[in-house]
Amino acid sequence: MNPGCVEKNFKGVRLVEVAVNKSAPQVVAAGEVDDALRKMRDGEYAKKDTSLGAAGHGQAGNRARSGNRNVRRRPAPARTAKRWTPQQEKMVQVFNEMGLRPREMIERAPHLRLTEKLITEIICAIKH
């Protein structure tokens, strides 16, 4: 490997990196770039349809998408009224910020008639 010969005859290799969803990118040599572009256009690098239709041919997803888009949907369920008083909610919020567990909250405020289930519901409602 004479350095002069290497400089005279060296031809660099151009590589193209094709990003693939949820996996390592694929590296393609520059001579194969046109082939890689064709594969991208044809969807060979795209996510494959893995759903099985009624006949097991993977067509269920295609039929569902091509259907009527003006389908009536059921209305969202109405929100139910809170099962606790504002005083209970305020005390649970304060106790929760103090880092107390539900059992400790019940012991500290027996007059509020709290249960562990009710405390959990109140805390979940406060966070949302």
C-alpha positions in Angstrom: 0.0 0.0 0.0 2.1 2.8 -1.3 0.7 6.2 0.0 1.1 7.8 -3.4 -0.8 4.9 -5.1 -3.6 5.1 -2.4 -4.0 8.9 -3.0 -4.2 8.4 -6.7 -6.6 5.5 -6.8 -8.8 5.9 -3.7 -12.5 6.4 -4.3 -14.6 7.2 -1.3 -17.8 5.4 -0.6 -20.9 7.5 -0.1 -23.4 6.1 2.3 -27.0 7.0 2.9 -28.7 6.3 6.3 -32.4 5.4 6.0 -34.3 6.0 9.3 -36.6 3.2 10.3 -39.2 3.6 12.9 -38.4 1.9 16.2 -35.2 0.2 14.9 -31.7 1.0 14.0 -31.3 3.0 10.8 -30.3 1.1 7.7 -27.2 2.1 5.8 -27.2 2.0 2.0 -24.3 2.5 -0.3 -24.5 5.4 -2.7 -24.9 3.2 -5.8 -28.0 1.7 -4.2 -29.6 5.1 -3.3 -32.1 4.9 -6.2 -33.1 1.4 -5.1 -33.5 2.7 -1.5 -35.7 5.6 -2.7 -37.8 3.2 -4.7 -38.2 1.0 -1.6 -39.3 4.0 0.5 -41.8 5.0 -2.2 -43.2 1.5 -2.3 -43.5 1.4 1.5 -41.0 -1.4 2.2 -39.6 0.6 5.1 -43.1 1.5 6.4 -44.8 -0.2 9.3 -46.4 -3.4 8.2 -50.1 -4.1 8.8 -50.3 -6.8 11.4 -54.0 -6.9 12.0 -55.9 -10.0 11.0 -59.3 -9.6 9.4 -62.2 -12.0 9.7 -60.7 -14.2 7.0 -57.2 -13.7 8.4 -55.9 -11.7 5.4 -55.2 -8.4 7.2 -58.0 -6.5 5.4 -60.0 -5.5 8.4 -58.1 -2.3 9.0 -58.5 -1.2 5.3 -62.3 -1.7 5.3 -62.8 0.2 8.6 -60.9 3.2 7.2 -62.7 3.3 3.9 -66.2 3.3 5.5 -68.6 6.1 6.0 -67.0 8.9 8.0 -70.3 10.4 9.1 -71.0 7.6 11.6 -72.9 8.8 14.7 -71.1 8.2 17.9 -72.6 7.7 21.3 -72.4 10.9 23.4 -69.9 10.9 26.2 -71.4 9.8 29.5 -72.6 12.7 31.6 -70.4 13.5 34.6 -71.8 12.4 37.8 -72.2 14.7 40.7 -69.4 14.6 43.3 -70.1 12.2 46.2 -68.3 14.5 48.7 -68.7 17.9 50.2 -66.4 20.8 49.5 -65.2 20.6 53.2 -64.2 16.9 52.7 -62.4 17.8 49.4 -60.5 20.7 51.0 -59.3 18.6 54.0 -58.3 15.7 51.9 -56.3 18.0 49.7 -54.5 19.5 52.7 -53.9 16.1 54.2 -52.6 14.8 50.9 -50.1 17.8 50.6 -49.0 16.9 54.1 -48.2 13.4 52.9 -50.7 11.6 55.0 -52.0 8.2 54.1 -55.8 7.6 53.8 -55.9 5.7 57.1 -54.2 8.7 58.8 -56.6 11.1 57.2 -59.6 9.1 58.6 -58.1 9.1 62.1 -57.4 12.9 62.0 -60.9 13.9 60.8 -63.5 11.3 61.9 -66.2 14.0 61.8 -65.9 14.1 58.0 -67.0 10.5 57.6 -64.2 9.7 55.1 -63.5 6.2 53.7 -60.4 5.1 52.0 -62.3 4.7 48.7 -63.8 8.2 49.0 -60.3 9.7 49.8 -58.9 7.9 46.7 -61.7 9.3 44.5 -61.2 12.8 45.8 -57.4 12.7 45.3 -57.9 11.4 41.7 -60.4 14.1 41.0 -58.1 16.8 42.4 -55.2 15.6 40.1 -57.4 15.7 37.0 
